[in-house]
Amino acid sequence: SQQAARVAGKSIRIPPEILAASDPDVVIVAPCGVRLQEAHAMTERLLEQAWFSELRAVREHRVAIVDGNQMFSRPGPRLVDALEWLVSYLQNRAEVAPSGFPWQAFGG
């Protein structure tokens, strides 16, 4: 099948200006290869940047930090948990979230 031959492309870096211009309702921080505690520290450092602290999602406390290393960066069954958590967060449906999912709300 064609899917078997499909290879993911490299990650791309988006300039802060592009993200700021989109002014998202929600930001989910899940850096590749980074555990939850380190991702939280990285997000704290983002607050030093005016473009980040001015985002609607940050002002309205709709920033979530996820252990991207465990949940989003590796193929496998945990991707299903990650999708379920994503649905629960975006739709405000806590009952859908997998128990013990490694994330935390970021209050800034």
C-alpha positions as CSV (number, residue, x, y, z in Angstrom):
1,S,0.0,0.0,0.0
2,Q,1.1,3.6,-0.5
3,Q,0.8,4.3,3.3
4,A,3.5,1.8,4.0
5,A,6.0,3.7,1.9
6,R,5.0,7.1,3.3
7,V,7.8,8.8,5.4
8,A,7.2,11.8,7.6
9,G,9.0,15.0,6.7
10,K,11.2,17.0,9.0
11,S,9.8,19.3,11.5
12,I,9.7,22.9,10.5
13,R,10.3,26.0,12.6
14,I,7.6,28.6,12.5
15,P,8.7,32.2,13.2
16,P,7.2,33.7,16.3
17,E,5.6,36.4,14.1
18,I,3.5,33.8,12.3
19,L,2.3,32.2,15.5
20,A,1.6,35.6,17.0
21,A,-0.4,36.7,14.0
22,S,-2.6,33.6,14.3
23,D,-3.4,34.6,17.9
24,P,-4.6,31.0,18.8
25,D,-7.4,30.3,21.2
26,V,-5.4,27.4,22.7
27,V,-1.6,26.6,22.9
28,I,-0.4,23.1,23.6
29,V,3.3,22.9,24.4
30,A,4.7,19.4,23.8
31,P,8.3,19.6,22.7
32,C,9.8,16.6,21.1
33,G,12.1,14.7,23.4
34,V,11.3,16.8,26.4
35,R,9.6,15.7,29.6
36,L,6.9,17.6,31.4
37,Q,9.1,19.4,34.0
38,E,11.5,20.6,31.4
39,A,8.6,21.7,29.0
40,H,7.2,23.7,31.9
41,A,10.5,25.5,32.3
42,M,10.7,26.2,28.6
43,T,7.2,27.6,28.6
44,E,8.1,29.9,31.6
45,R,11.0,31.3,29.5
46,L,8.5,31.9,26.6
47,L,6.7,34.4,28.9
48,E,9.8,36.6,28.6
49,Q,8.9,37.1,25.0
50,A,6.2,39.8,24.4
51,W,4.7,38.0,21.4
52,F,4.0,34.9,23.6
53,S,2.6,36.7,26.7
54,E,0.3,38.7,24.4
55,L,-1.3,35.7,22.8
56,R,-5.0,35.3,23.6
57,A,-4.5,31.7,24.7
58,V,-1.9,32.9,27.3
59,R,-4.0,35.8,28.5
60,E,-7.0,33.5,28.9
61,H,-5.0,30.7,30.6
62,R,-5.6,28.2,27.8
63,V,-2.1,26.9,27.6
64,A,-1.4,23.2,28.3
65,I,2.0,21.6,28.8
66,V,2.3,17.9,27.8
67,D,5.1,15.4,28.2
68,G,5.7,15.4,24.5
69,N,8.5,12.8,24.9
70,Q,6.0,10.2,26.2
71,M,2.8,11.1,24.4
72,F,3.2,12.8,21.0
73,S,6.7,12.2,19.8
74,R,6.7,8.4,19.4
75,P,4.6,6.1,17.3
76,G,2.6,3.5,19.3
77,P,-0.5,3.0,21.4
78,R,0.2,6.2,23.5
79,L,-0.8,8.2,20.5
80,V,-4.4,7.1,21.1
81,D,-4.2,8.4,24.7
82,A,-2.7,11.6,23.3
83,L,-5.6,12.0,20.9
84,E,-8.2,11.3,23.6
85,W,-6.5,13.9,25.9
86,L,-6.4,16.4,23.1
87,V,-10.1,16.0,22.5
88,S,-10.8,16.3,26.2
89,Y,-8.8,19.5,26.5
90,L,-10.1,21.2,23.4
91,Q,-13.7,20.2,24.0
92,N,-13.7,20.8,27.8
93,R,-14.6,17.1,28.3
94,A,-12.4,16.0,31.3
95,E,-14.2,12.6,31.4
96,V,-12.7,11.7,28.0
97,A,-9.1,12.2,29.2
98,P,-7.0,9.1,29.9
99,S,-6.3,8.6,33.6
100,G,-2.9,9.8,34.6
101,F,-2.1,11.6,31.3
102,P,1.1,13.6,31.8
103,W,0.0,17.2,31.4
104,Q,-0.5,20.4,33.3
105,A,-2.3,23.7,32.8
106,F,0.0,26.6,32.5
107,G,-1.2,29.7,34.4
108,G,1.7,32.0,33.5
